[in-house]
Structure formats: structure tokens, C-alpha cells
Amino acid sequence: MPIRIGILPTTDASFGGIYQYSQTILHALDQWRNHGGEDRLVLFANETTSPTIAALANAGWTIEPVQRPTSASQVVNLLRRLSGEGPHRRAWRRLRSNIAGSSAQQQAVPLDLDEVQSRPAFGQWFTDCGVELMIYPGPTSLSFEAGVPYIMAIHDLQHRLQPEFPEVSADGEWERREYRYRNGTRHATLLLADSEVGKEDILNFYGPYGVTADQVKVLPFLPASYLASDISQCERQRVRRKYPLPERYLFYPAQFWPHKNHARIIRALGSLKRERGIAIPIVFLGSHSGELREGTFRDVMTLSSQLGIGADVHYLGYLPDEDMSGMYAEAAGLVMPTFFGPTNIPILEAWAFGCPVLTSDIRGVREQVEEAGLLVDPRSVNAIADGIYWLWTDGNLARTLADLGRRRLAAYGPDDYRRRLVDIIQEAKTRISARKAQAHALS
């Protein structure tokens, strides 16, 4: 029986992987809808001006705010419509977002992490919108605090696996994550993991809280849906004209979190220039906002100057989605010695454009890549330097890796992803119906 399904995506591109994952799920659900899916889709978002949301609204999706509109937000919307076009519209959007988001702020984490801070107003709003099942592409405490049945993606549990990294543990972050994941997993109808390794982590840490193997469904990542499937020479040249790119360059799109390991890349490049006399340009993309990321960015750039490779390090900030295909296609290789997995989307994106990959020889990533990339110890500057050297200088190796990556990517595509996602949704609907029938029988 058709139902209304709500989805609460991340629409802010600065959120990186979760934004890309949200785009992929939205694209798959829209394709399902266009291929005869009978369920109604309701997209919840406070910011409705993004191109993705506008396109889905035009395609017939129902778009609703994350919570019931208040009289204040209705007034702001009216004033915004009357104000016409112009730069001042950004101010209206910020004001509307602040009003809409004020009641949606995360509540303080309780001293007892098992004590759920219920937010029934959100659940009532979702229910009033006719929603019987929610999909959360990223982990959020709203999932279990709202009380509506849900499917939620769990992308990593690094606060449990590697709490030494401050981005997952410092200043109360460990507790915030543990509250979100512990309760998010055990109250979910179903959970999404990116790999068998990801599923194993969920069960290892939250099986003791009641999570069962049949609740965790493996839905592997895809390259971001906004990337071009085929890129022309004209598009490549457009991107080159827009950005000051070296003739050849290595590439790393990643925010400046410590676990992304930018500093060891810089040390490796410095070693190659000093000991082998080879200067290799690298292009960094991604945000460095916030105290921790700003500090990491500053340290990386200072280090590059100290090692005499400042001119070889190009930082371009956060690029628009439409420019990313050209950046991958023109790169001589992706260098991604991250400490976090289990799997990573940029690896798949590099494969899509024939860009050879160097990444980390760690659990999860090792299973994702297998023979289709150079795997190095992310803790070893020498290992990273050796891998970069061979990727840069051995054309046959680079072509072989690119070919293996394309083959590996071809084994699982958008149609496979959509079928898996639809099957997961159908199972969630079956579970919800069974629970309703059981509750009715007991009443």
C-alpha cells in the first residue's frame, strides 16, 4: 500500500560527504518515482532555494519546512516575496532560516546517554504532513527524538574507533556522537551502512543495545549524482580557464580535519623535492572554517612554506558542484591517505573519470579498493612519498590503476543502488505494518 515517505537531507554543500550522500539518495528516489514508485515523497528543508530542492519541487515533490511554520516565519516569507529580487534576498533567507531553525536546535546531551530527549512537536508535524516513514541520509538525534519510524544512514563510528582525533571526541563531541548513534541505531526501523565493514562496526558497538544484523542494510556509496557521466574537452578547458591549475597536478578534495592527513602529504612532497629533486603540484579543495579546521589549514600551509614547496601547493577553497567533474578529469591522481573509513566517496569519483587513486591501507578502505589503487600506510611519510612518486612517474601504473578503478566502479551503478534502496524501503514498510497490526491486536 502506498504511503507518504519523508526525507530530511543535508542541502549545505559545506557538509561534504553527507551532502553528496543526500544528493545521491534524492536522485535515486526521484528516479524511483519516475519509474512508477507509488509512494508519495515529502522533502523537509528549511532552505528551499537550492537548485536541487527547486528541481524536485518542479518535478512534483512536496516540500515542507522541517517544523510547523510559525506566524513569525510566515510574515518573513511574505516580506521576502514582496521584496523582489536582489542581494537583500540573502538576508531574508538567513532570517527565515534562523526563525525556522531556532526550535530545531540540538538539545543538550543528557548526563545519561540512554535518556532520550523527546521532541514530539517534530513528530506531530511529520505526522500531520501524512508521513509514516522518515529517511535520514545522515545521523541526527531528531530521528529518535521525533518518534516517527525511520531509516537512518550510519557513515562511520570513528568516535568509537579512533577517539584520539579531536574532531570526534573533543569538547563534548564524543558524548554528542554517542548519544546520537547509540539511540539512533537502537530505535531505528532499519539502518544503512556503506559496506560490510560498516555493518560490522554497527553491530560490534550497538549490538549490545539491541541492534540486530537484519536491521542493518548495506547500501554502498556511489559517486555524487551531480558529476557528469561523460566530460567533454571543452568542459575540461572551461575548468582550466576558471582556476589557476598547473599543467599536471595531484588532487585532494577534503575539509581540513586532522584525520584527512594533509600534513603528511606535505611532508611527503617536501621529501620528494629534497631527496629526489622532483616537484609535484597538488591541489587541495575543501572548507577550513571553524577553530580546529582553521588551525589545521594554517599549520599545513605554514609547513609547505617551511619545506620549500609553497609554490607547489594550490588551495582553491570549496568549488561549485558543476566544476568538480573537470577537476577530477584533469588530475593526474587522487591522493587520499585518510585515517577514516570504512569507505570514501572521492575514491569512486576518481574512478569515474579515469583518475588513478592513492589511498590508505586501512580496514574498510582496503576492502573498497582492493587492487584498484595504491594502498599506503597513512602514518608513514615515506610510504606516502613512495606511492606519490610511482603514481606521478609511472604512466603504465597510472593507466592500469585507472582501468581497474573503472571496472570496479562499473560493477555497481545507479540502477543497482536504486533497486537496493527501494527494497530497503519496502522492508521498512513491511516492518511498520507488522508493528501496527501487532499493536492493534493487543489493544
N, C-alpha and C positions, 0 to 999 in steps of 0.2 A: 504494500500500500504506500503511495507517495506521501512524503512528509515534508515539512519545512526544515532545512538544514542551515544553521548559521555558521559563519566563519569570521574569525577575528584575526585578520592578517597584520603583519608589520608592513606599513607603507612608507616608512622612512628609510631611504637608501643607505643612510649612515650606519644602519644596524648590520650591514654586510651580509653574512651568510643567512641569517634568519629572514632578512628582506628577500634575498634571492629564492630561498625556500618557499616563502609566502607567494612569490610570483609564480613559481612552478605549480604549486597547488591550485592557485586561482586559474591558471591557464588550463590545467587538467580538468578542473570542474567545469569550466566553460566549454571545453571540448566535449565532455560527457553530456552536458546539457544540449549541445548542438547535435549530438548523435543519439538523441532520443531519451536521455535521462528524464524521468518523470518528476523527481523531487524538485521542490522549489528551493532556490538558493537565496539566502539573505546575507549580505555583506555588511558587517558592523565596522564603522570607521568614523572617527571624529573629523578627520581631514578628508574632504571629498573632492579636492581639486587635482589630485594626482592623475596623470594620464591613464593609469591602469583602472582606477575606480571610475573615471569618466567613461572609458570604453566599455566597461562592464555595465554601467548604468544604461548606456545607449543600446547594449545588447539585450536588455530586458531584465537584468538583475534587480532585485530590491536592495536599496542601500538605506541603512538606518544608522543613526548615531549609536555610540557604544552604550549610552544610557538614555533613559527617558528625557526628552527635551524639557528644559525648564523655561519659565516665562522670560528669564534674562537672555537665554540663548536664542529664543525666538525673536526677541527685539533686535539682538545683534544681527541675526540673519536678515531681518527686514531692512535694517540700516545698510547692511552690506549690499543688498540688491539695489537699493535706491542710490547708493554712492557711485555707481557706474564703474568703469574701468580705470586703471591707473595704479601707480605704486602703492597708494594708500590701501589697496585691497589686501596687501600682505598684513597690514596692521589689523584689519578686520578679521582675517583668518586667525591671527595669533590670539586676539581677544576671544573669538568664538572657541578656539581650542582650549584656552585657559579656563573659560567657564565650563565647557563640556568636560574637561579633564579633571577639574578640581575634586569632584566626588569619586573619580575613578583612581585616585592616587593609591599606591600600595599602602595598606595599613601596616603599622609597626608589627614586626615579627614577635609573637608571644614568647615569654620565657620558656614555656613548654611548647616545643616544636610540633607536638602532636595535637595541640589545641587550635582547631580551625577557626579563623575569624570570619564568621559567616557574613555575606553581603547579599541578603535576599532581595534588595531593590533591583540589583542587576538581573538576578534570576527571574524576577517578576517581569522585568522589561523584556527579556528574551522570550519568555512565555507569552506575554501579550503580543509580541510580534509573530506568534504562531510557531516558534522554533521548538522542536523536540530533541534535536541533537546539535551540539556545537562542535566545530573543528577549530583547534588552536594550533597553527603551524609552529609556534614557539611556546615554550613553557611559561605559564603565567599562573599566579595564585588565584586569579579570577575564575579559573576553570572550576576548582573545587569550592571556592567561596560563593559562587553564584548558585550552585546546586542543580544545574541543568546537565543531563547526561552529555558526555563529551569524549572526543578523540583528541589526544594531545601528542605532539612530537617531542621526543627527548633527544637532543642533539649530542650532548656529552654530559658526563658526570665527573668533570675534571676536579671539582672541589673535593671529591672523594678520592680520586686517583692521584692528583698532584697538587695538594693543598699548599705546597711551598710557593706557588705562584700567587702573588698578591691580588691579581685580578679576580681570583676565585675564592679568596679567603680573608683579605684584609678588611678592617673597618666594618665588621659585621656582615661582609659578603658571604662568608661560609654559611652563617645562620640563615640568611635570606634565601640562599640557594637550597639549603637542606629543607627548610620549611616548604618551599615551592615544589621540590622534587619528591620529597617523601609523601606529602599529602596528594600531590598531583598524580603520582603513579598509583597509589592505592585506592583512590576514589574514581579513577578513570573507567569508562566503559571499555575502551581499547587504547593502546599506546602505539606510537610509531617510532621505530628505531631505524637508523640508516644502514645497519649491517648486522650480521650475526654477532659480531664482536660487541656492537652497541646493545643488542638484546641481552647478551651475556652479562654485561655490566649492570643493566637494569635489574635483572634477576638476582645477581650477586648481592647488590646493595639493598634492594627493596623487596626481594622475595620474602625476607623475614617479616615484612609488614603486610604480607598478604597478596602481593603481585604474583600472578601465575603465568607460566610460559604461554598459554593460549591467549592471554591478554595482550601480548607484545607482538606486533606485526612488523616484519621487515619491509620497509619501503625505501630502497636505495635512492640516493640523490641522482639528479640529472643536472647537466649544465643549465645555467639560468635561461629561462624561456625567452628573454629579450635579446639573446645573442643571435646573430644571423646564422642561418644554416649554411649559407654559401656567401662568401665575401668577394667582391669584385676588386680588380686592381685599382679602379677609380676610388673605391671606398678606402682602400689601404692608403692611397696617396692623400686623400682628404684628411685622414687622421695624422699622417706625417706632416702635412702643412699646418695643421692646427697646433701641434705640440712640437717642441724642440727635441726631437728624438735623434739619438746617434744612428749612424748607418746600420750598425749591429748593436743589439743590446739584450741583456737578460732582464727578466721581468718578475716582479713580486707584488701582487695586489693584496695587501694585508694592512689592517689597522696596527698601530704601533703599540701593541700589548707586549709585555716581556716574553710571553710564550711563543710569539711569532719568530723570535730569534734573529732579528735584523743585525744585532751587533756581531754575531759570529759570521754572518755573510760578509760584513765589512772587514773583519779581521782576515777572513779567507782571501778576499780580493786584495787586501793590503799585502798579504803574504805572497800571492801570485805576482804582484808587481815588483816586490822587493827581491824575491828569490828566483823567479823565472823570467823576469823582465817583460811581463805581459799585462797590459792594462785592459780591463774588461768593464765596459759600461754596464750599469744596472739602473733600471727604472723602478722606483717604488711608488705605489699608489696607496691611498687609504687615509683614514682620519687619524689625527693625533690630538683631538680635543680631550679635555679632562686632565687632571693633575698627573695621573700615572702615565697616560699615553704621551702627554706633552713632555714629561721628563724623559721617557724612553726615546722619543724623537730627538730631543735636544742632545742626549748622550750619543745617539747613533751618528748624528751629523757632526758633532764635535770629534768623535773618533775617526770619522772619514777624513777630516782635515788633518788630524794628528798623524795619520798613516800616509798622508800624501796622495789620497785618491778622491779628494773632494770634488774635482772636476769630472770624475767618472760616475758620481752618484747623482742621479736625477730624480727629484721628488716632484710629482705632478698633482698631488692632492687627491681629491675624490672626483673621479671622472663621471660624466653622464653615461647612462646605460648605452646610449647609441654609439659611444666611442670605444667601448670595450672590445668589440669584435676585431677592430683594426689593430688594437694594441696586442692582442694575442696572436693574430695572424702574422704580424711583422716581427715578433720577438724570436730571438734565436733559442730561447729556452725559458721555462718556468723554473725558478729556484725557490723552493718552499720547504726549508728544514724546520718546520714547526714541531713543537712538543705536544700538540694536542691533536686528537682524532675524535672518534675512531676513523672517520673518513672525511675527505675535504673536497668541496665543490670546485675550487680552482684547478685541481688536477684534471677533472673531467672536462672543464672548459678548455684547458690547454690541448688536450687530446682532440677536441672537436675542430681545432684549427691547425692540426699538424705541428703543434709546438711541443718539442721534447721536454720531459719532466725530470727534474732532480728533486727528491723529497726525502722524508725521514724514514729510516729503517726502525720503525716502532710498531707495536701491536696495533692492529686496525688498518693503518696506512699500508703496512706490508701486505695485508690480505687484499686491500683495494687495488694496489698497483701491480703486484706480482712482478712479472718480467718486463712490464711496460714502462719502466722508469729506472733512473739511477737512485738506489737507496743508500743513504749515508747516515752515519751516527750524528744526530743533531748536536751532541755535546762536543764533538771533535772538530775544531777548526781545520785541522789537517785533512780530515775526511771530506769536509765540505769543499775545501780548496781543490783537492784532487778531483772530486766529482765535477766541479765547475770547469776545471782545466780540460777534462776529457769531453765534456758537453760542448765546450767552446771550440776546441781544436780538431775534434774527430768528426768529420762530416758524415762518414758512414754510420758511426754510432748514433748520431743525432737523427739521421733518416730512419734507421732501424727502430729507434725508440718511438719516433713519431708514428711509424706504420703500426707498431704493436699497440700503441695507445688508441689509434683509430679503430683497430679491430676489436679491442677490448670494449670500447665505448659502443660499438655497433651491436654488441650482444644484448644490449638493454636500452630501449629507446622510449620516446614519449607514449607510444601506444601501450607498451608493457607497463609503464608507470601508471597510466590511466586505468588500465584493467585491474591492477593491484589495488589502487586506491578505491575504485568502485566496489571491488569485492570486500574490502575492509569496511566501507560504509554500509554495505548490505549486511555484513555480520553484526555491526553495531546496532542496526535497526532491528535485527532478529533478537538480539540480547535485550534491547529496550522493550520490545513487545512481550517477550517472555517474562520480564520483571513485572510489567503491568498486569499480565494475566495472573501471575502468582499473587500479586498484591490484591487483585480483585477477588481471587478465590479465598484469601484469608480474611477479607472484610465482611 
